[in-house]
Amino acid sequence: MPGAKHRKRTDARYGLRRAAVGVLGVLVVFVAIASFSLGGYLVDPAYGSSMSSRAAEWAREHGAGSLVTDVENWWYRSHPPSVGGRPGAGQISVPTKKLVVNPLIGLPLPHRVISPAQPPLPGEGVWQPVGRSVEGQPAVLKAVVRVDAVHTSYTASIAWMDTKLLSAALYSGSFIPGGGPYTHTAPVSPVAATSLVAAFNAGFRMQDAQGGYYTDGKTVLPLRPGAASFVIYNDGSTAIGAWGTEVAMTPRVQSVRQNLDLIVDGGKPVPGLAVSNNLSWGATINGNVYAWRSGVGITANGALVYVGGPAMSINTLADVLIRAGAVRAMELDINEDWVQYSTYTYPPGGAANGANGTSLDPNMVSSPSRYFATWFNRDFFTMSARRPTTSVVTTH
C-alpha cells in the first residue's frame, strides 16, 4: 500500500537521522574529551618545555606515536644543520689555570679529547672542572668539541665523572617507569641534595626503549637480553654493557636502566651502526637524522662520560663518546627538551637546588631545576659525593 511504503521511507530516513545524530554526538564527546586531555598536557611542563613537545607527548600517549615520529623525521630532514662555520662566542672556553689532581684520591686525569674537526680551536677538548669538588678533588670535568668535521659551528659538551669520588643513583619517575614509590623517586630529596654533584637525563620512554627497568629488587619491566644497560650497584658503582653477556643480575645490583642496544663496544662503534637500524636504535628519530642527542659511556678505568649536544647523528654521538674514552656506551634520550646535564655549586653545609645548578651546555633548553620539581615525572641519574664536599670549583 502507498501509505505503508511512505511510512517505511519515513522510518528509514528517521533511523538514518538518529544514527547520524548519534555519531555526531559521539564525535562531539570525543573531541571534548580529547581537547580536555590535550589541554592538560599543554599546560604541564612535565611533558616538555615547548607546546610542540607537549602536544607530541599527548599524541604518543594516544596512539599516534608513529605519526609523531614521521613528522619529527620529516622536520629534521627538512631543516638540516648548517655546514661549516665556527661555534658561537663563549661556546668553547680557554682554561686560565692548569688542572692538578691527587691521583691517590681520585682517578687519573683523562687525556685531552681530540676534536673530530681539525685543527682544534683554542681550548677545544681541554678538560676543565665544573661543579663541586670532593675531598678537594674535581669530581666532574667538562670538555667541548665540535660535533664533526662538517657541521663545525655546533659543539658537543662532554662530562667526565670520577666514580672513585662519586656514587650513582637512578631516580624513578611517576611516568617513567611508573609505579613506585621507590627508594629514589623523583624529585631529588632535601637530604640527597646535600651531597648532589650532578644529575642527567636517562633514556627513552619505556614504550620506545626496547628494554626493561629494575630497581629496589623489583623488575618493573622485563630486562631484555642484549639490550644496552646502565647498571648501578648497591655501593653506587656503575657498569655499562649488553645485558646477559657484559653485565648481568647479581645480588649487588640496585638498578638497571635499559635503552636500545649499545652504540659503542670494545672502544669502537658497534657493527651496523652506520645503517641506523630502527630495530636496534628505536622507533624514534632515525639515527641518520641530525638532532639533539645524548649518551653515556664507561672508560677502561671505570669513569663515566656523558655527551650531549645538537646536530648529532647516532654515528657522531658514538664517535664523540669514543674520543672521550668510552669503551662501551649507549644512547640516552634525544630531542632538545630532554637532553639535560647539570652540575651544582654550593658551599659546605648547603644543598643543591635549581638556583645553584648549571647546565653542561648553555644551549640546553631544560633547566637544572627540573630534578627538584614535583612535576618532573621522568627517571634520571644522579652523581653524589661519596665523601664530604669540602670546596667549590669554578663552574665555566
MINUFI-700400 format. One record per atom (N, C-alpha, C, O): residue in one letter; x, y, z. Coordinates in steps of 0.02 Angstrom, whole numbers, plus 50000, padded with zeros to 5 digits. Atoms other than C-alpha are relative to their C-alpha. Example, Ala and Ser with C-alpha at 12.3 -4.5 7.8 and 13.67 -1.06 7.14 Angstrom:
MINUFI-700400
A500454994150000;A506154977550390;A500455006050000;A500975005950033;S499584994149997;S506844994750357;S499615005550037;S499865011050045;
//
This chain:
MINUFI-700400
M500424994050000;M500005000050000;M500445006350000;M500975006450030;P499604993850003;P500615017749962;P500165002950068;P500725005150080;G499884997149934;G500395023450141;G500524996250039;G500934999150074;A499515004149965;A501405008950208;A500705001349974;A501185001850012;K499354998650030;K502815012250084;K500275006850024;K500865007450038;H499804993349977;H502845030650135;H500254999750072;H500765002850090;R499785000549929;R502935025950319;R500694996650004;R501104998650046;K499355003449998;K504385014050282;K500575004749981;K501105004750012;R499484995350021;R505345027550189;R500125005150055;R500705007050069;T499944995249945;T504985039850330;T500374997050059;T500805000350089;D499665003349944;D505525027250462;D500744999049985;D501164999750029;A499295000950019;A507125023750364;A500385006550007;A500945006650033;R499674993649995;R507525042150350;R500095002050073;R500615004750093;Y499964998349929;Y507145044350535;Y500554996050034;Y500924998550076;G499485004249971;G508265029650578;G500705002549981;G501155002650023;L499364997450021;L509685036850474;L500175006550036;L500745007750055;R499894993749965;R509435053750554;R500224998750072;R500675002050097;R499825001749931;R509505046050727;R500724997450003;R501104999150049;A499325002750001;A511085036550680;A500505005649990;A501025005750023;A499554994450013;A511885052350611;A500085004450061;A500635006550079;V499984996049939;V511425062050767;V500414996450053;V500804999550090;G499625003949951;G512125047950873;G500755000349987;G501155001350033;V499294999750018;V513775047650777;V500285006950014;V500835007650041;L499784993149987;L513885066650787;L500105001150074;L500575004450096;G499954999349928;G513565065750972;G500634996850028;G500974999650071;V499395003549979;V514965053050996;V500615004049981;V501085004750021;L499434996050022;L516145063950894;L500095006250043;L500655008050061;V499974994049957;V515705079250997;V500304998250067;V500735001850094;V499745002149936;V516035069751157;V500744998449995;V501145000250038;F499305001850010;F517665062751087;F500445006249994;F500965006750027;V499614993850009;V518275079951032;V500065003850066;V500585006550082;A499994996549936;A517795087351200;A500494996750048;A500885000050082;I499545003649955;I518725073651295;I500715001049977;I501165002350017;A499324999350027;A520225074751178;A500265007150014;A500845008050032;S499794993149989;S520265093751194;S500185001050073;S500685004350089;F499864999449929;F520185092551383;F500654996550017;F501074999150054;S499395003849989;S521545079151383;S500615003749973;S501115004450008;L499444996350031;L522665088851263;L500155006350039;L500735008050049;G499904994049962;G522395104651363;G500414998850063;G500835002850082;G499625001749941;G523055095951517;G500744999149986;G501165001050026;Y499305001050020;Y524655091151426;Y500325006749984;Y500905007950001;L499714993850024;L524895108551352;L500215004750057;L500635009050047;V499834995649944;V524985116751524;V500454996550050;V500614999350103;D499605003949953;D526055103151606;D500724999849977;D500874996749926;P499305000050021;P527945106151599;P500334993250002;P500874992349974;A499725006749997;A528235087751636;A500054996949931;A500444992249921;Y500005002950068;Y527895084251451;Y500425004149951;Y500345003449891;G499554996350043;G529195096351385;G499965007550013;G499485009950043;S499984992849988;S529685114651387;S499635004049946;S499495009949956;S500354996550054;S528815118951223;S499314997049988;S499184991250006;M500675002450016;M527005117451166;M500024994249950;M499634989549955;S499965005350051;S527525106851018;S500214993350031;S499944988150012;S499805006349969;S528405094051127;S499454997250044;S499364991150049;R500555002449958;R526925093251246;R499454996949957;R499164991949976;A500505002850045;A525735090551101;A500244993349973;A499844988649964;A499735006350026;A526895076951034;A499954994550053;A499784988850037;E500075004949947;E526905068251203;E499284997750007;E499154991850018;W500715001849997;W525005068751206;W499824995249943;W499474990349954;A500155004350058;A524925061151032;A500304993150009;A499984988149992;R499695006649989;R526135047351079;R499604995950051;R499534989950043;E500395003649949;E525095043051231;E499304998149977;E498964994350011;H500675001450026;H523525042251124;H500024996549932;H499594997549890;G499975004550057;G524095030150991;G500265002949935;G500204999749883;A499754996950062;A524885042150866;A500765000750001;A501035005249969;G499284999549994;G526705038750908;G500364999549933;G500845003249920;S499675000750065;S527165032950732;S499925006249958;S500375008049920;L500114993950037;L526395048550658;L500465005550024;L500755009249984;V499554995049972;V527385059650777;V500724998749976;V501075003449958;T499335001750023;T528975050350731;T500115001949928;T500635004749910;D499944998150071;D528645052750546;D500065007549991;D500465009949951;V499974992650004;V528345071350571;V500675002550024;V500975007049993;E499354997849975;E529925073250675;E500554998549950;E500985002749937;N499495001750050;N530975064050547;N499965004749940;N500475006949914;W500084995450056;W530235074850409;W500275006950017;W500615010149977;W499794993349979;W530565090750508;W500765000550001;W501055005349973;Y499274999649995;Y532385086850545;Y500334999449932;Y500845002649919;R499715000650067;R532735081450366;R499885006449959;R500295008249917;S500154993850037;S531905097350302;S500385006050027;S500435011249994;H499634994649968;H532935108050421;H500684997450024;H500814997250084;P499355002749980;P534695100750418;P500445005350031;P500355011350019;P499544995149971;P536075108850520;P500445003249947;P500585000249895;S499584996450049;S537135121650431;S500694996849996;S500934993850044;V499345002850013;V538795116350356;V500525005450009;V500425011149988;G499464995349991;G540425124550405;G499875004950057;G499425003950098;G500084994949948;G540615139750516;G500394998450063;G500744993350068;R499665000749936;R541295142050691;R499505000250057;R498975003250049;P500454999649942;P540505139550862;P499915007250023;P500335011550012;G500144993449975;G539705154650943;G500495002150055;G500824997950085;A499554997449949;A540675165851060;A499844997050068;A499264996750089;G500095002849933;G540945157851230;G499814992750001;G499794989750055;Q500195007050000;Q540435140451173;Q500594995650020;Q500504990550054;I499395003549980;I542235134451193;I500435004950038;I500645010050010;S499614995449959;S543195142551335;S500714997350008;S500834991350005;V499295001749990;V545075142751364;V500145000050074;V500035005150107;P499875000149928;P545595137151539;P500545005150020;P501015006449983;T499544994949976;T546505150151642;T500544997150046;T501045000550059;K499505003049956;K547455138151755;K500054992549985;K499594989449959;K499885007050013;K548205120851743;K499624995750050;K499584997250109;L500385004649958;L547165106551810;L500474995150035;L500864991650002;V499575004449961;V548045097151950;V499574995950047;V499124998650080;V500375004349954;V547375082152047;V500484995550038;V501074994850020;N499635004949960;N547985069952179;N499784993149979;N499224991049995;P500215006650025;P547975052652096;P499884994950055;P499604989650042;L500135004649945;L547925044452268;L499285000450024;L499044996050060;I500694999149977;I546165051152297;I499504998149946;I499024994549959;G500475001450054;G545305050352129;G500334996449942;G500904994149946;L499745003150061;L545525043151955;L500505004649965;L500485010649974;P499544995750038;P546935049151842;P499625004549952;P499075002849929;L500324995450046;L546525064051733;L499954996949930;L500424993649908;P500065002650069;P545865059451560;P500415004249952;P500585009949966;H499634996450051;H546815064251404;H499555005149966;H498945004449965;R500374995050038;R546305079351303;R499614996549944;R499864991849912;V500435003050051;V544875075051185;V500215002649931;V500235008749920;I499824998050068;I545415075151003;I499375001749962;I498924997549955;S500614997750034;S544135085150906;S499914996449934;S500404994949899;P500135002850067;P543285077450754;P500185004849945;P500295002849888;A499834994850049;A543665093950666;A500705002650015;A500855004750071;Q499314997949992;Q545485098450640;Q500165006049956;Q499875006749902;P499645000149937;P546455108850681;P499555002150058;P499045005450046;P500424998149944;P545755111150857;P500005007550013;P500495010950000;L500054993149981;L545145127950913;L500315001050070;L500374996150107;P499734998949933;P545905136151069;P499514997550054;P498924999450055;G500405002749946;G545265126751221;G499594993949981;G499304990750025;E500425005650021;E544395113451117;E500284993450026;E500874991950017;G499805006549974;G544435096351200;G500385000150065;G500574994950091;V499624999449938;V545305103051356;V499524999350059;V498995002550061;W500425001249942;W544585096851520;W500055005750051;W500595008250066;Q500034994849948;Q544025109651650;Q499524997750054;Q499014994550039;P500455002149946;P543245106851822;P499345003950000;P499345009949985;V500664996749992;V541385110651845;V499664997250062;V499784991550081;G500375002249941;G540265109751996;G500434999650062;G500955002850066;R499655000649936;R540825104752169;R500584995149995;R500584990549954;S499465004849994;S542425096052214;S499844995450059;S499424996950101;V500085004949946;V542525080952329;V500694998650029;V501154996749993;E499355000849967;E543945079852456;E500535004349965;E501115002449960;G499534995550033;G544725094552365;G500164998149929;G500565001549897;Q499875002350067;Q544715084952202;Q499425001949954;Q498845001649975;P500554999050047;P543725089752046;P499684993349984;P500014988649962;A500365006350010;A542395076252031;A499704999549931;A499604994049905;V500274999850068;V541675081751863;V500425004849958;V500565010449979;L499644995950047;L542655088351716;L499595000949937;L499194996649918;K500374998550061;K541965096451559;K500495001449943;K501005004749953;A499644998350061;A542655096951382;A499505001249945;A498954998449946;V500444998450056;V541895103951223;V500384998949935;V500955001249927;V499715000950067;V542255098451044;V499455001249948;V498865000849964;R500494999550054;R541425101550877;R499734993149984;R500084988149990;V500345006550006;V540185087850835;V500294995649945;V500304989549952;D499685003850054;D541035082650672;D500395004949956;D500425010849971;A499584995950043;A542135089150531;A499605003949948;A499895007749909;V500424996850050;V540655095350428;V499585005750031;V499585011350005;H500444995249967;H539455104350546;H500395003550056;H500275002550115;T499494997549954;T540835114450627;T499785006050043;T500185008550082;S500244994649956;S539765128050707;S499644997150061;S499435000950105;Y500355003249944;Y538975115350827;Y500504996350044;Y500984993550019;T499545003349954;T539795108350982;T499634994950043;T499044995550058;A500245005049952;A539565093151092;A500345001350066;A500955002450069;S499724999149933;S539805095151279;S500094993250033;S499644988950030;I499835006449970;I540635080951374;I500115001050075;I500455005750096;A499875000149928;A540595077351561;A500364993550017;A500124988050000;W499625005849974;W541895065651637;W499884999750074;W499975004750109;M500195000749930;M541375058851807;M500454994950035;M500524989250013;D499545004249962;D542595051751934;D499604995450047;D499334997750097;T500425004749962;T541735036152002;T500344997650064;T500034994150104;K499705001349934;K543005034452143;K499755005250050;K499745003850110;L500244994749957;L542315050752212;L499245000550001;L498965003350047;L500724999150008;L540515049452153;L499624993450002;L499864988349978;S500455005849995;S539105037352189;S499395001349957;S499105006849960;A500564999250046;A537725034652059;A499354997650031;A499344993250074;A500675002349981;A535855032852085;A499525001149942;A499605005849904;L500524999350051;L534365030251970;L499365002450036;L499104998950079;Y500634997349973;Y532865041252014;Y499434998149953;Y499464999649893;S500565002250040;S531225033851953;S499445005250002;S499345008550053;G500544995150004;G529775044651894;G499324996649999;G499264990649987;S500695002649999;S527895042651907;S499764998249930;S499314994149922;F500175001450070;F527795042451716;F500484994949970;F500264990349935;I499495004750021;I529425033451678;I500384997850062;I500755001950090;P500385005450032;P529365019551730;P499284999450026;P498914995150003;G500655000849968;G527805022351836;G500054995350059;G500574992450073;G499995004249940;G527315012651990;G500355003650057;G500355009850060;G499664997149942;G528285015352150;G499535001550057;G498964999250056;P499364996449999;P528665024352258;P500604995350010;P500534989750035;Y499385003849994;Y530465018352253;Y500465003550050;Y500325009150073;T499524996949954;T531965021652364;T500215006949975;T500245011750013;H499854993550032;H532455035452243;H499445001549952;H499414998949896;T500564997950042;T530885043452174;T500065007449987;T500175011450033;A499954993050018;A530915059852079;A499485004150039;A498925001750050;P499374996450011;P531205073652129;P500534998350053;P500404994350098;V499465001049951;V532865074052225;V499765002350068;V499485007850075;S500224998349932;S532515073952411;S500465005250031;S501045005950010;P499574995149966;P533165087652527;P500634996950030;P501165000050030;V499415003349971;V534335075252611;V500504998349946;V501104999749954;A499555001850054;A535055068852448;A500315006249968;A500865005849942;A499754993850031;A535275086852388;A500635002550034;A501015006450004;T499414997649963;T536625089652521;T500654996949975;T501194999349991;S499395003150027;S537835078152429;S499994999649924;S500454996949894;L500075000450073;L537245080252249;L500545004049965;L500685009749984;V499504996650040;V538585084652123;V499755001149929;V499875006549900;A500244999450069;A537755081451954;A499374995749991;A499254991050028;A500595003850018;A536145075051876;A499925000249924;A500095005349893;F500095000050073;F535735069851698;F499444995349979;F499244990850015;N500585003650026;N534345062851590;N500154992649990;N500724990749977;A499955007250014;A534015044251571;A499814998849927;A499985002749883;G500125002050068;G533345035551416;G499315001749974;G498975006150001;F500644998950032;F531805034851304;F499434998150047;F499534995050099;R500595002849968;R530035032151364;R500034992449992;R500294989949942;M499925007350000;M529885013751405;M499674996749940;M499884991349919;Q500315002850060;Q528725010851256;Q500484999849941;Q500414995749896;D499534999350055;D530165015851143;D500704997450017;D501124996749972;A499325001749979;A531675010051244;A500214993049979;A500804991449978;Q499865006950019;Q531544991851188;Q500424996450053;Q500874992650038;G499635003149946;G532154986551357;G499605000450065;G499025002350065;G500355000649936;G531724984451540;G500265004850052;G500675009250038;Y499864995449945;Y531884992851708;Y499974995950064;Y499484992450077;Y499955003749937;Y532424985651876;Y500255004750054;Y500735008450043;T499764995949944;T532584994352043;T499704997450065;T499154994650065;D500235002149934;D532404990652230;D499814992650003;D499344990850038;G500155007149999;G532434971952198;G499384998149963;G499134992549970;K500635001250036;K530924973352083;K500105001049925;K500385006049904;T500004999350072;T530804970051897;T499385003849980;T498835001049975;V500564995950019;V529694984451845;V499784998349929;V499184997849916;L500125002350069;L529834979551661;L500544994949984;L501124996050003;P499525005350013;P530694963751597;P500645002549966;P500615006449919;L499364998250030;L532534965651557;L500124995849938;L500064989749939;R499915003450065;R532924961451376;R500724997849991;R501185001949997;P499325002350015;P534444950551338;P500305003849941;P499975004849890;G499654996450053;G535714960151235;G499905007550000;G500265011149966;A500144992849999;A534994977251275;A500565003950034;A500885001450080;A499534995549967;A536134991751319;A499745001650070;A499175003650078;S500234999649931;S536074992751508;S500475004250042;S501085003150043;F499644996049950;F536625005751635;F499844996850067;F499274997050091;V500085003849938;V536894995751795;V500305003950058;V500865006450054;I499764996849938;I537065003351969;I499984994750055;I499484991450065;Y499945004949947;Y537654992552113;Y499855003250068;Y499795009350074;N500204997749934;N537234993852298;N500475005250029;N500275009350070;D499524995249974;D538825003652333;D500055006349957;D500485010549970;G499994994150043;G538445016552198;G500474999649942;G500515004449902;S499575000950058;S539715009752074;S499574998249939;S498994996549947;T500405000750061;T539185007651893;T500344995449950;T500944994049954;A499765003850057;A539364996951738;A499535001349942;A498945002749952;I500404999250060;I538764998651559;I500184994349953;I500774993049941;G499855005450046;G538594984151439;G499374996749974;G498814998749991;A500565003850027;A537494971951345;A499764995150053;A500154991450082;W500285004049946;W536314962951463;W500054992649985;W499884990249930;G499945007250007;G536684944651491;G500684997649979;G500834991749985;T499325001950020;T538454944951423;T500515004350036;T500945001650071;E499514995649968;E539424960151482;E499785002150070;E500205003550112;V500284998649934;V538284963951630;V499434995250012;V499104993049965;A500525004849984;A537064952651722;A499755001150071;A500065004850109;M500304999249934;M535964951351876;M500424996350053;M500604990550045;T499675002949941;T536854948352042;T499685003050062;T499305007950056;P500294997049939;P536374951652224;P500235007250012;P499935010850051;R499734993249990;R537414967652213;R499625005249960;R499705011249973;V500324995250044;V536304975652080;V499445003750035;V498995000750064;Q500534995849973;Q535254990152140;Q499505002149946;Q498905001849957;S500444997650053;S534574996851975;S500294998249932;S500904997749923;V499815001050069;V534604993151789;V499535004149956;V498925003449961;R500394996150047;R534025005351656;R500234998149929;R500814999449912;Q499825002050068;Q533994998551478;Q499745005049949;Q499215008149959;N500224995550053;N533885008851319;N500334997749934;N500924998949923;L499775002250066;L534045001251145;L500594995250005;L500644991450053;D499405004150000;D535694992551100;D500615004550009;D500575010650000;L499384996149994;L537484997851133;L500175003449933;L500045000749880;I499754996750061;I538195010451010;I500764999949998;I501055001049945;V499275000949997;V539995007951068;V500144993750040;V499854992750094;D499795006149964;D540784991351118;D500724998649981;D500904998949922;G499305001150014;G542614987251135;G500365006249976;G500875005749941;G499694993850021;G543035005551108;G499895001849927;G500235006149900;K500154998750070;K542295005150932;K499255000549989;K498864997950029;P500715000050016;P540615009050852;P499774992849987;P500144989049957;V500245006850010;V539554993250851;V499874998849926;V499705003549889;P500155001550070;P539344984350683;P499285001849983;P498835000550021;G500674998350022;G537864990750585;G499755006750024;G499195008750007;L500234993649974;L537795007450674;L499875005049944;L499405008949948;A500064995250054;A538005016950512;A499344999449962;A499115004349932;V500625000850038;V536425009650437;V499395002350040;V498835002650013;S500544997449958;S535385016150583;S499384995649998;S498834997849981;N500545004849997;N534315000650601;N499515001850056;N499705001550114;N500484997949949;N532735006350690;N499804994350047;N499544995650101;L500145005449954;L532514988950763;L500495000250058;L500334997850113;S499504999449947;S534104992450863;S499995006750034;S500125007250094;W499934993249973;W534015011250886;W499335003250016;W499315009150033;G500644997549974;G532165013150924;G499545002949948;G499775005549897;A500504997150045;A530555018550841;A499925007450015;A499385009750034;T500004992849986;T531025036750862;T500355003449942;T500345000849886;I499634996550053;I532035049350763;I500544995449972;I500934992550009;N499525004450033;N533065039850636;N500715002050018;N500875007950025;G499314998849980;G534895037950682;G500405004349952;G500895007449972;N499644996050049;N535455046350522;N499815007450003;N500155011649974;V500244993149995;V534485062150565;V500425003750052;V500605001050104;Y499624995849953;Y535435076350649;Y499525003450048;Y499065007050027;A500454997349949;A534605081450813;A500385000550066;A500964998450071;W499725000149932;W534945084650996;W500014992750024;W499494989350022;R499935006849976;R535605068251065;R500434999950063;R500815004650077;S499585000949941;S536385061851225;S500194992650006;S499834988349980;G499785006849989;G537345046351275;G500464999750060;G500735004850082;V499565001049943;V538345039051418;V500434993949987;V500204988949960;G499555005550009;G539865027851417;G500444999050061;G500445003150107;I499545001549945;I541125019851533;I500694999049971;I500764995949918;T499315000450024;T543015021051514;T500334993750027;T500044990050067;A499655006049980;A544305007451538;A500144999950075;A500174994550105;N499874999949928;N544655013351717;N499375001450041;N499425002850101;G500634999649963;G542805014851764;G499695006950006;G499165007550037;A500324993450000;A542485033551742;A499404999849953;A499374995949906;L500584999250045;L540825038551664;L500105006249958;L500375011249981;V499994994150044;V540725050251515;V499315000949969;V499014996349943;Y500654998150028;Y539145059251460;Y500135004849943;Y500565009249948;V499954995450057;V538955067751292;V499305002549982;V498834998549979;G500644997150021;G537555079551243;G500125005949954;G500585009949965;G499924994350045;G537345091651100;G499534999749941;G499214994649929;P500434999650059;P536405097250945;P500344997449938;P500944996049938;A499745001750067;A536615092250763;A500434993750001;A500954993449969;M499635006249996;M537175074650805;M499594994249972;M498994993749986;S500295006350020;S536795058250718;S500214994850051;S500624996150094;I499795005249953;I536945041850810;I500734998249990;I501074996150037;N499315001550015;N538615039350723;N500475005250031;N500985003450060;T499564994949972;T539345056050777;T499974999950076;T500465001550110;L500045000849928;L538695053150954;L500484994650023;L500854995650071;A499545005449983;A539635036550960;A500725002249992;A501145000550034;D499324997750013;D541185044850887;D500265004450057;D500825003650079;V499774995549946;V541255058451020;V500084996250065;V500544997650103;L499935004149940;L540965045751159;L500654996149999;L500994995750051;I499365003650006;I542435035551095;I500585004850010;I501065003150045;R499474995049992;R543515051251084;R500075002050073;R500625003950095;A499984998349928;A543055054551267;A500254994250042;A500314994850103;G499715005649963;G543735037451314;G499544994150012;G499744989350045;A500485005449986;A542175026451316;A500204993649964;A500364993649905;V499895006650031;V542475007951287;V499334996549987;V499284992149944;R500695002250013;R540595004151299;R499555006050012;R499675009950058;A500434994249992;A539205016751277;A499314998649971;A499234994149929;M500705000750022;M537335018451249;M499705006949988;M499915011850019;E500364993850010;E536185031751183;E499515000950058;E499224996150083;L500524998249951;L535085040751310;L499455003649963;L499345002249904;D500574996750032;D533615052251274;D500245004949947;D500835006949946;I499854995550055;I533545063551121;I499485005649999;I499005005650039;N500414994050007;N532715079951069;N500185005150053;N500365003350109;E499744994749957;E533115096651147;E499635000650066;E499925003150114;D500374999549937;D531755095551280;D500264995250053;D500164996350113;W499835005349952;W532515080051360;W500744999350014;W500934996450064;V499275000549990;V534415081451341;V500205005350052;V500165011350038;Q499854995249947;Q534965089251505;Q500504996950050;Q500384991650078;Y499505001949950;Y536525087651614;Y500165006250041;Y500285011550013;S499884994249956;S536795098951765;S500514998250054;S500524992650079;T499595000449940;T538125101651896;T499765005350049;T499435010150029;Y500264995649948;Y537805110452061;Y500585002550043;Y501024998750063;T499474996849962;T538895122652157;T499705003550060;T499295008050053;Y500274997149938;Y538525126852339;Y500524999150055;Y500934994550051;P499495000349947;P539545129752498;P499914994050045;P499354991350049;P500075005449951;P539905116252626;P499455001450050;P499385007050075;G500564999249956;G538395113352734;G499365002149964;G498835002249994;G500584998150039;G537235118952595;G499694994149963;G499814988449982;A500335005350038;A536205109252469;A499895002349928;A499835008349915;A500144998550070;A535935108252283;A499275002049991;A498834999750027;N500684998150019;N534405116552207;N500025002849929;N500555003349899;G500034997550068;G533815123552043;G500395006449989;G500645007649934;A499664993550007;A534585140552077;A500754999449995;A501075003649963;N499275000550003;N536365134252101;N500234994549951;N500794992149956;G499825004850052;G536335122151954;G500215003549936;G499985009049921;T499764997450064;T537235125051789;T499974994549948;T500214989049959;S500045004950054;S536865116151626;S500694998949970;S501095003649964;L499375001650031;L538325107251545;L500105004049936;L500655006349922;D500004995950061;D537895116051382;D499515005750011;D498935004450026;P500464994449988;P537155133651398;P499405000149954;P498915003549967;N500555000250047;N536035129751250;N499494994550016;N498994993849981;M500505005049980;M535145115551339;M499365003650022;M499385008250063;V500634996549990;V533315120451343;V499734999150070;V499515003850102;S500295001449934;S532765111951503;S500465002650055;S501075003050046;S499644996849944;S533285119351670;S500284994950049;S499994989550057;P499745004349946;P534385111651807;P499504999150056;P499574994550097;S500495000449946;S532895114651922;S499514994249991;S499154992550038;R500515005150011;R531865100851842;R500094993950046;R499604990550062;Y499885005949957;Y532685087451951;Y499765001150071;Y499754996550111;F500264998549933;F531975096252104;F499255001749998;F498965003350049;A500694998050008;A530235099652034;A499534994150012;A499654988649988;T500475005449985;T528755089652099;T499634997749938;T499374992149936;W500355002050060;W528005089551924;W500424995649954;W500164992549909;F499575003850046;F529515080951845;F499864992550009;F499974989950064;N500255006949993;N528905063251808;N500424994849964;N500214989049958;R499575004750035;R530345055251713;R500584997750044;R500735000850095;D499435002449963;D531795044951775;D500635003849980;D500665006749926;F499374996750014;F533555051951784;F500544997150046;F500384993550094;F499435002349960;F535285048451856;F500295005850040;F500285011550019;T499634995149960;T536195057451995;T500694997250017;T500804991250020;M499335001749978;M538015057652045;M500135004150063;M500115010350062;S499934996849936;S538335061552228;S500684998450031;S500984993450016;A499345000849969;A539895063652334;A500004993950046;A499554993050087;R499915005649954;R540495047852418;R500265002350067;R500124999350119;R499714997049940;R541425058652544;R499815007450001;R499565010049952;P500224993149995;P541145076352605;P500275004449943;P500845003549921;T499774995050049;T541235090352477;T500275005950038;T499905009650072;T499674995249955;T542495101952555;T500175006649966;T500395011250000;S499834993750033;S542735115252424;S499575000749937;S499214996149917;V500384998550060;V541965123252272;V500495001549943;V500975005249953;V499594998250058;V542745123852099;V499595004349953;V498975003949952;T500344995450044;T542335136851971;T499624996349945;T499884991649915;T500405002850055;T540945132351850;T500075004449939;T499945010449943;H499914996250062;H541315137651672;H499374999649958;H499355002549903;
//
